[in-house]
Amino acid sequence: MSLFKLKSLFRKDCLSAFLADDVIGMFLFFNHSVFLKKRKDGRIKQEIRPMKKHSFLSYMFWTTAAVLAGIMLTSATAKAAKTARRYIASAGTTFIYEATPLPYSVVEKTTIKKPSLSAEGYLAADIQTGEIILGKNKSKQFPIASITKLMTALVSLETIDQSQVAIVPSEALIGENPSIRGLSEGEVISTSSLLYPLLLESSNAAAKTLADHLGTKKFINHMNGRTESIGMPKTFFADSSGLSSKNISTPEDLFGLVSYIFKNKKQILDITRKKEFEEGMKKWANGDKFSGLENFLGGKTGYTDSAEKTFAGIFSLPSAEAESRKIAIIILKSKDRDDDVVKILDYLKNR
């Protein structure tokens, strides 16, 4: 800092040295001052003097330093406030952007707590890659109830001429749910039509009629034979309906079953997506709550006292790497099947 001949601003008795005629300038530092004096020959002489602790010059130095520091601090604060306002505005824009649906692979990087489910056994896995995303007791055997009917439909399509007609035997109606409409003893119906009450209303009578048409023992043998060829080593079928507690499988085995059906007999899953099907005077409604979802690609629910609530199905989820990911969800021995499925879907969409 430099001060030059500002005589009117200072008292003479305080700055007599500075106000002398031969002094043309002065520089102040924290512990000394530098006077510039003009010599008679016209040259400028530099004179350094120590600054007394409480001298006026010391007061001026520290006052000026404080003022400058205040100016710098105010400027820095204003600059920081401006930057903060810019950042907040930018953050607001980013939040709005991130609130829109994100691709599966981007969401995948976020750490999300795994869901707590009521099911004793479950699995969520990618149909195309085989990647297991979630699982519990994946290889443990459980009763599967009406998930059995997926295999019943598969064996029917592979072993029975779908243009043939079948007759509903009286024993087929034993154990049928009274709420299921349609089939009656001695009724003649095409084997292809039987797939609709079988898969939409989970008709035990339809399952038994299909097995009876081929021969019940032969039909069950075919069902167990397909477990070997598909690769379901821990699965066994005692009947075609799922009423038997001896119909057992694992989450891993059922993942293999729905994967095979999706890739080879997708029409089975397509039926399970329908809300209802009408043929002549017959009308069957879908009891599966997920059938109304656009991303539900098909599946089957089940319930018995021994199996509790069960589910095996496939959903389509968004993905950055491909058009979508086909994710199979298996739920066994659940207290609240629908809630378990929803929790898994939420986890998969947000993880």
C-alpha positions as CSV (number, residue, x, y, z in Angstrom):
1,M,0.0,0.0,0.0
2,S,1.3,3.5,-0.8
3,L,0.3,6.9,0.6
4,F,1.3,10.1,-1.2
5,K,1.3,13.6,0.3
6,L,-2.3,13.6,1.7
7,K,-1.4,16.3,4.2
8,S,-5.0,17.4,4.8
9,L,-6.0,13.9,6.1
10,F,-3.5,13.7,8.9
11,R,-2.5,15.8,12.0
12,K,0.9,17.4,11.8
13,D,2.0,16.4,15.2
14,C,1.4,12.7,14.4
15,L,3.1,12.6,11.0
16,S,5.7,15.2,11.2
17,A,8.2,13.0,9.5
18,F,5.9,12.1,6.7
19,L,4.8,15.7,6.2
20,A,8.3,17.0,5.8
21,D,8.8,18.7,2.5
22,D,11.5,16.3,1.4
23,V,9.2,13.2,1.9
24,I,7.4,12.3,-1.3
25,G,6.0,8.9,-0.4
26,M,5.6,6.2,2.2
27,F,5.0,2.4,2.2
28,L,3.5,0.7,5.3
29,F,4.3,-2.9,6.4
30,F,3.3,-4.8,9.5
31,N,6.5,-4.0,11.5
32,H,8.2,-1.2,9.6
33,S,7.7,1.7,7.2
34,V,9.6,2.9,4.2
35,F,10.0,6.6,3.5
36,L,10.9,7.9,0.1
37,K,12.8,11.3,0.3
38,K,13.8,13.6,-2.5
39,R,17.4,14.7,-2.2
40,K,18.7,18.1,-3.3
41,D,20.3,16.6,-6.3
42,G,16.9,15.3,-7.5
43,R,17.6,11.6,-6.6
44,I,15.2,9.6,-4.4
45,K,16.5,8.2,-1.1
46,Q,14.9,5.2,0.7
47,E,14.7,5.3,4.5
48,I,13.5,2.3,6.6
49,R,12.1,2.9,10.1
50,P,10.8,0.4,12.6
51,M,7.2,0.8,13.5
52,K,6.4,1.4,17.1
53,K,3.8,-0.9,18.6
54,H,1.1,1.7,19.2
55,S,2.2,4.4,16.7
56,F,-0.3,6.1,14.4
57,L,1.4,4.4,11.4
58,S,0.9,1.0,13.1
59,Y,-2.7,1.9,13.7
60,M,-3.1,2.9,10.1
61,F,-1.5,-0.3,8.8
62,W,-3.6,-2.7,10.8
63,T,-6.8,-0.7,10.2
64,T,-6.2,-0.7,6.4
65,A,-5.4,-4.4,6.6
66,A,-8.6,-5.1,8.4
67,V,-10.6,-3.1,5.9
68,L,-9.0,-5.0,3.0
69,A,-9.6,-8.3,4.7
70,G,-13.2,-7.4,5.2
71,I,-13.6,-6.4,1.5
72,M,-12.0,-9.7,0.5
73,L,-14.2,-11.7,2.9
74,T,-17.4,-10.0,1.7
75,S,-16.4,-10.7,-1.9
76,A,-15.7,-14.3,-1.2
77,T,-19.0,-14.7,0.7
78,A,-20.9,-13.2,-2.2
79,K,-19.1,-15.4,-4.7
80,A,-19.9,-18.5,-2.6
81,A,-23.6,-17.5,-2.2
82,K,-23.8,-17.1,-6.0
83,T,-22.2,-20.5,-6.5
84,A,-24.5,-22.1,-4.0
85,R,-27.5,-20.6,-5.7
86,R,-26.3,-22.1,-9.0
87,Y,-25.7,-25.5,-7.4
88,I,-29.1,-25.6,-5.8
89,A,-30.8,-24.7,-9.1
90,S,-28.7,-27.4,-10.9
91,A,-29.5,-29.9,-8.2
92,G,-33.2,-29.2,-8.6
93,T,-33.0,-29.9,-12.3
94,T,-31.1,-33.1,-11.7
95,F,-33.7,-34.3,-9.2
96,I,-36.4,-33.7,-11.7
97,Y,-34.5,-35.7,-14.2
98,E,-33.8,-38.6,-11.9
99,A,-37.4,-38.8,-10.8
100,T,-38.2,-40.2,-14.3
101,P,-38.0,-44.0,-14.8
102,L,-34.4,-45.2,-15.1
103,P,-33.0,-48.1,-17.0
104,Y,-32.7,-51.3,-15.0
105,S,-28.9,-51.3,-15.1
106,V,-28.6,-47.7,-13.8
107,V,-31.0,-48.4,-10.9
108,E,-29.0,-51.6,-10.3
109,K,-26.0,-49.6,-9.0
110,T,-28.0,-48.1,-6.1
111,T,-27.7,-49.9,-2.8
112,I,-31.2,-51.0,-1.7
113,K,-32.0,-53.3,1.2
114,K,-33.2,-56.7,0.2
115,P,-36.9,-57.2,0.9
116,S,-38.2,-59.1,3.9
117,L,-40.7,-61.7,2.6
118,S,-43.2,-64.1,4.2
119,A,-42.2,-66.9,1.8
120,E,-40.0,-69.7,3.1
121,G,-38.5,-70.3,-0.3
122,Y,-38.2,-67.9,-3.2
123,L,-36.1,-66.9,-6.2
124,A,-35.9,-64.1,-8.7
125,A,-33.7,-64.8,-11.8
126,D,-33.1,-63.6,-15.4
127,I,-34.7,-65.9,-17.9
128,Q,-32.2,-65.0,-20.6
129,T,-28.9,-65.1,-18.7
130,G,-29.8,-67.4,-15.8
131,E,-28.5,-64.8,-13.3
132,I,-30.0,-65.4,-9.8
133,I,-30.8,-62.0,-8.4
134,L,-32.6,-62.9,-5.1
135,G,-33.1,-66.2,-3.4
136,K,-33.8,-68.1,-0.3
137,N,-33.9,-71.9,0.2
138,K,-33.4,-72.1,-3.6
139,S,-32.8,-75.9,-3.6
140,K,-35.2,-76.9,-0.8
141,Q,-38.3,-78.9,-1.7
142,F,-41.7,-77.5,-0.9
143,P,-45.3,-78.5,-1.9
144,I,-46.2,-76.4,-5.0
145,A,-50.0,-76.7,-5.2
146,S,-51.5,-75.4,-8.5
147,I,-48.2,-74.4,-10.0
148,T,-48.5,-78.1,-11.0
149,K,-50.9,-77.0,-13.7
150,L,-48.1,-75.4,-15.8
151,M,-46.6,-78.9,-16.2
152,T,-50.1,-80.3,-16.8
153,A,-50.6,-77.9,-19.7
154,L,-47.2,-78.6,-21.1
155,V,-47.7,-82.4,-21.1
156,S,-51.2,-81.9,-22.6
157,L,-49.8,-79.9,-25.5
158,E,-47.0,-82.3,-26.1
159,T,-48.8,-85.6,-25.8
160,I,-52.5,-85.0,-26.7
161,D,-54.0,-84.0,-30.1
162,Q,-55.6,-80.7,-29.3
163,S,-58.4,-81.2,-31.8
164,Q,-59.6,-84.2,-29.8
165,V,-62.6,-84.0,-27.4
166,A,-62.6,-85.3,-23.8
167,I,-65.4,-86.3,-21.5
168,V,-65.4,-85.0,-17.9
169,P,-65.5,-88.0,-15.6
170,S,-67.4,-87.9,-12.3
171,E,-64.2,-88.4,-10.3
172,A,-62.8,-85.2,-11.8
173,L,-65.3,-83.1,-9.9
174,I,-64.2,-84.5,-6.5
175,G,-62.3,-81.8,-4.7
176,E,-63.2,-79.1,-7.2
177,N,-63.6,-75.6,-5.8
178,P,-67.3,-74.7,-5.8
179,S,-66.5,-71.2,-7.0
180,I,-65.1,-72.5,-10.3
181,R,-67.7,-72.5,-13.0
182,G,-68.2,-74.5,-16.1
183,L,-67.4,-78.2,-16.1
184,S,-70.0,-80.8,-15.3
185,E,-70.0,-84.6,-15.2
186,G,-70.2,-86.2,-18.6
187,E,-69.6,-82.9,-20.4
188,V,-67.8,-83.2,-23.8
189,I,-65.2,-80.5,-24.4
190,S,-62.1,-80.2,-26.6
191,T,-58.8,-80.8,-25.0
192,S,-57.6,-77.4,-26.2
193,S,-60.5,-75.6,-24.5
194,L,-59.7,-77.4,-21.2
195,L,-56.5,-75.3,-21.0
196,Y,-58.6,-72.2,-20.2
197,P,-60.4,-73.4,-17.1
198,L,-57.1,-75.2,-16.1
199,L,-55.0,-72.0,-16.2
200,L,-57.4,-69.2,-15.7
201,E,-59.6,-70.6,-12.9
202,S,-57.2,-73.3,-11.7
203,S,-59.8,-75.9,-12.4
204,N,-58.9,-79.3,-10.7
205,A,-61.6,-80.9,-12.8
206,A,-59.9,-79.7,-16.0
207,A,-56.6,-81.1,-14.8
208,K,-58.1,-84.5,-14.0
209,T,-60.0,-84.6,-17.2
210,L,-56.9,-84.1,-19.3
211,A,-55.0,-86.8,-17.3
212,D,-58.0,-89.1,-17.6
213,H,-58.2,-88.6,-21.4
214,L,-54.7,-89.9,-21.9
215,G,-54.8,-92.3,-18.9
216,T,-54.0,-90.8,-15.5
217,K,-51.0,-93.0,-14.7
218,K,-49.5,-92.5,-18.2
219,F,-50.1,-88.8,-18.0
220,I,-48.4,-88.5,-14.5
221,N,-45.5,-90.6,-15.9
222,H,-45.1,-88.1,-18.7
223,M,-45.1,-85.2,-16.2
224,N,-42.3,-86.8,-14.2
225,G,-40.5,-87.7,-17.4
226,R,-40.4,-84.1,-18.4
227,T,-38.8,-83.1,-15.1
228,E,-35.8,-85.1,-16.1
229,S,-35.5,-83.7,-19.7
230,I,-36.0,-80.1,-18.6
231,G,-33.6,-80.5,-15.7
232,M,-35.8,-80.5,-12.5
233,P,-34.1,-83.2,-10.4
234,K,-35.9,-82.3,-7.2
235,T,-39.4,-82.2,-8.6
236,F,-42.0,-84.9,-8.3
237,F,-45.7,-85.1,-9.3
238,A,-48.3,-87.4,-7.8
239,D,-51.3,-85.9,-9.6
240,S,-52.1,-83.4,-12.4
241,S,-54.0,-80.9,-10.3
242,G,-51.6,-80.0,-7.4
243,L,-54.0,-81.1,-4.7
244,S,-51.6,-83.7,-3.5
245,S,-49.0,-82.5,-0.9
246,K,-46.6,-85.0,-2.7
247,N,-46.3,-82.6,-5.6
248,I,-43.0,-81.0,-4.6
249,S,-40.4,-78.9,-6.2
250,T,-37.7,-76.2,-5.5
251,P,-37.5,-72.6,-6.5
252,E,-34.6,-73.5,-8.8
253,D,-36.5,-76.3,-10.5
254,L,-39.5,-74.2,-11.0
255,F,-37.3,-71.5,-12.5
256,G,-36.2,-74.1,-15.0
257,L,-39.9,-75.0,-15.8
258,V,-41.1,-71.4,-16.5
259,S,-37.9,-70.7,-18.5
260,Y,-38.6,-73.8,-20.7
261,I,-42.2,-72.9,-21.2
262,F,-41.4,-69.3,-22.0
263,K,-38.9,-70.4,-24.7
264,N,-40.8,-73.4,-26.1
265,K,-44.5,-73.3,-25.2
266,K,-45.2,-69.6,-24.7
267,Q,-48.9,-70.1,-25.5
268,I,-49.3,-71.5,-22.0
269,L,-48.2,-68.2,-20.5
270,D,-50.2,-66.2,-23.0
271,I,-53.4,-67.9,-21.7
272,T,-52.5,-67.0,-18.1
273,R,-52.3,-63.3,-19.1
274,K,-55.9,-63.2,-20.3
275,K,-58.4,-61.6,-17.9
276,E,-61.1,-64.0,-19.2
277,F,-62.0,-66.4,-22.0
278,E,-65.4,-67.1,-23.5
279,E,-66.4,-70.0,-25.7
280,G,-70.0,-70.6,-26.6
281,M,-71.9,-70.5,-23.3
282,K,-68.8,-71.0,-21.3
283,K,-66.8,-68.1,-19.7
284,W,-63.8,-68.4,-17.5
285,A,-62.2,-65.5,-15.5
286,N,-58.6,-65.2,-14.4
287,G,-58.2,-65.3,-10.6
288,D,-54.6,-64.1,-10.8
289,K,-54.2,-60.5,-9.6
290,F,-51.1,-60.0,-11.7
291,S,-52.9,-60.8,-15.0
292,G,-53.9,-57.2,-15.4
293,L,-50.3,-55.9,-15.3
294,E,-48.8,-54.9,-18.6
295,N,-45.4,-56.2,-17.7
296,F,-46.8,-59.6,-16.5
297,L,-45.7,-62.2,-19.1
298,G,-47.6,-65.1,-17.5
299,G,-47.5,-67.5,-14.6
300,K,-49.6,-69.5,-12.1
301,T,-50.6,-69.1,-8.5
302,G,-51.6,-71.9,-6.1
303,Y,-52.8,-72.7,-2.7
304,T,-53.3,-75.7,-0.4
305,D,-53.1,-76.1,3.3
306,S,-49.8,-77.9,3.1
307,A,-48.3,-75.7,0.4
308,E,-49.8,-72.4,1.6
309,K,-49.6,-69.7,-1.1
310,T,-47.4,-70.3,-4.1
311,F,-46.5,-68.5,-7.4
312,A,-44.4,-69.0,-10.5
313,G,-44.4,-66.3,-13.1
314,I,-42.4,-64.0,-15.4
315,F,-42.3,-60.2,-15.5
316,S,-40.7,-57.8,-18.0
317,L,-38.5,-55.1,-16.4
318,P,-36.7,-52.2,-18.2
319,S,-33.1,-52.5,-19.0
320,A,-30.4,-50.3,-20.5
321,E,-28.5,-53.2,-22.1
322,A,-31.5,-54.7,-23.9
323,E,-35.1,-53.8,-24.6
324,S,-36.1,-55.4,-21.4
325,R,-35.2,-58.2,-18.9
326,K,-37.4,-61.2,-18.4
327,I,-37.4,-62.0,-14.7
328,A,-38.9,-65.1,-13.3
329,I,-40.2,-64.9,-9.7
330,I,-40.9,-68.1,-7.7
331,I,-42.7,-67.9,-4.4
332,L,-43.2,-71.0,-2.2
333,K,-44.9,-71.6,1.2
334,S,-45.9,-67.9,1.6
335,K,-48.3,-66.3,4.0
336,D,-48.8,-63.3,1.7
337,R,-47.9,-64.3,-1.8
338,D,-49.1,-61.1,-3.6
339,D,-47.2,-58.8,-1.2
340,D,-44.1,-60.9,-1.6
341,V,-44.2,-60.6,-5.4
342,V,-44.7,-56.9,-5.2
343,K,-41.8,-56.4,-2.8
344,I,-39.5,-58.3,-5.1
345,L,-40.7,-56.3,-8.1
346,D,-40.1,-53.0,-6.2
347,Y,-36.6,-54.2,-5.2
348,L,-35.7,-55.1,-8.8
349,K,-36.9,-51.8,-10.1
350,N,-35.1,-49.7,-7.6
351,R,-31.9,-51.6,-6.7
